[in-house]
Amino acid sequence: EDCVEAVKYALAAGYAHIDTASIYKNEADIAAALKAAGGRSQVFITTKVSPYEQGTVKAREAVERSLSQLDTDYVDCVLIH
């Protein structure tokens, strides 16, 4: 709940970039905050593949999980954590 409120407040204040990672375990909260704020059309989202999710197959699966958790069809940037 704290994460949801913090992200909603940041978006209302004009933030336009969210930096997250599956290892942070907050992607579902970020999705909830984005939904409450009216969507993500103006928000740049970065997520990261953890060191435990390296390699073609594991990285693809990790990104697919992140997309599901973030409740979006795309992210703007994927980094190796």
Summary of the structure (lengths in Angstrom):
residues: 81
radius of gyration: 12.3
end to end distance: 25.0
largest distance: 38.1
contacts: 217
relative contact order: 0.22
helix: 52%
strand: 16%
